[in-house]
Amino acid sequence: MKVPFLDLQLHHAPLMGEFTAAIEEVILSGAFAGGAHVAQFEEDFASYCGCRHAIGLGSGTEALWLTLLALGVGPGDEVITTPNTFMATAEAITYCGAKPTFVDVDAATHTMNPEELENAITPRTKAIIPVHIFGQPADMDPIQEVARKHGLFVIADACQAHGAQYKEQKAAIFADASCYSFYPGKNIGAFGEAGAVVTDRPELQEKIRTLRDHGQVRKYHHAMVGWNCRMDGIQAAVLRIKLRHLDSANLLRRAHAAHYDQALRDIVGIVTPVEAAYARHVYHVYAIRLHPRDEVVGILKKNGIECGIHYPVPVHLQEAYGSLGYEPGAFPVAEQCAREFISLPMFPELTKEQLEQVVQSLKMALESLGDQPTEPQKNNRSSLPASARQV
Ligand SMILES: Cc1ncc(COP(=O)(O)O)c(C=O)c1O
């Protein structure tokens, strides 16, 4: 039996009738770019996130980029994020003409380490982008405290964290703006590319709306230079349907994560993810750490288990950012993550048999490597006290 990393067909099959009807409605209405379906989705998504405004866009990358632009980030500015993220977080900063700078991640949660934040602030720093990586929110209270002290904006990269909670509230409310991706494989994914910004700030949403539509304030009257970043009507119609199923899908992901946790926690050589006490993780990705990672991934693949690696190169060491001048060793926790993470199959429709097959194959892979696997080096730089972790 093969276990895919993700199976979207299974997720879509029971909803096919609803999708077809919704897409037909968009075709009949002719509202393909922006329009009524996008406005309806914006209303639904803002309310789901507990925020006043949502702005539908073409991707999560555009959400980050337009938010930074709307906040006035530009050449000469610096924006702090973490290297343990997808390239888009830093690209959005670069595309505003600003410079990405980094702080390392916490050793337990792999999200921004708030204790390192203040050291990275310079007179040029304008904003902070914590990343809710894999579906777990960063520790937003201390991050916001530092931001307030230094007059900085906080923009959450929530592209992997739809429905995640921080201190029992939706994580979106703990930032000036939160940016979401609806790339097809996300916890809520479109039938193509889509994204959104969620915010409580009226002037910010107004500016992002204007920027996403060529800076138009009235048809063919352009108050600023913008771009075309509108969400498609068809994507909005599909996302409205999927949003109704997001909470139940996230519950299943959490149950699968609990199964993996239970089965893998005590295996020497495997470090399972930690859900912080402040967080309700939505497990977009369930990543364990182990060494030697690539050998284990190879063995699992031979046994029909499809895994992912998120991400093999931390952003500060990407070739594209060679000009920033970082050397290996600059951010040891993020670099260790890049060497050791394996993302196990994770999607709501996974069966108990499939979960067990992944667990058994992992055990066999470790056994077949004999003495080779050593327990990944424990990094004790977590800012979380042991009592604050739900292991
Ligand atoms: C953490 C993170 N940031 C940003 C993005 C960019 O989103 P999109 O692919 O919708 O542009 C992604 C998407 O994979 C992501 O995972």
The ligand as a Tripos MOL2 file, in Angstrom:
@<TRIPOS>MOLECULE
LIG
   16    16     1     0     0
SMALL
NO_CHARGES

@<TRIPOS>ATOM
      1 C1          5.3970   30.1510    4.8160 C.3       1 LIG1
      2 C2          4.9280   30.5630    3.4470 C.ar      1 LIG1
      3 N1          4.9930   31.8540    3.0960 N.ar      1 LIG1
      4 C3          4.5690   32.2830    1.8950 C.ar      1 LIG1
      5 C4          4.0710   31.4020    0.9550 C.ar      1 LIG1
      6 C5          3.6700   31.9140   -0.3750 C.3       1 LIG1
      7 O1          2.3350   31.6320   -0.7190 O.3       1 LIG1
      8 P1          1.9200   31.4520   -2.2340 P.3       1 LIG1
      9 O2          2.5100   30.1840   -2.7400 O.co2     1 LIG1
     10 O3          0.4200   31.4120   -2.2030 O.co2     1 LIG1
     11 O4          2.4240   32.6280   -2.9680 O.co2     1 LIG1
     12 C6          3.9770   30.0440    1.2770 C.ar      1 LIG1
     13 C7          3.4490   29.0890    0.3170 C.2       1 LIG1
     14 O5          3.8880   27.9760    0.1970 O.2       1 LIG1
     15 C8          4.4260   29.6070    2.5480 C.ar      1 LIG1
     16 O6          4.3710   28.3210    2.8990 O.3       1 LIG1
@<TRIPOS>BOND
     1     1     2 1
     2     2     3 ar
     3     2    15 ar
     4     3     4 ar
     5     4     5 ar
     6     5     6 1
     7     5    12 ar
     8     6     7 1
     9     7     8 1
    10     8     9 2
    11     8    10 1
    12     8    11 1
    13    12    13 1
    14    12    15 ar
    15    13    14 2
    16    15    16 1
@<TRIPOS>SUBSTRUCTURE
     1 LIG1         1 GROUP 0 **** ****
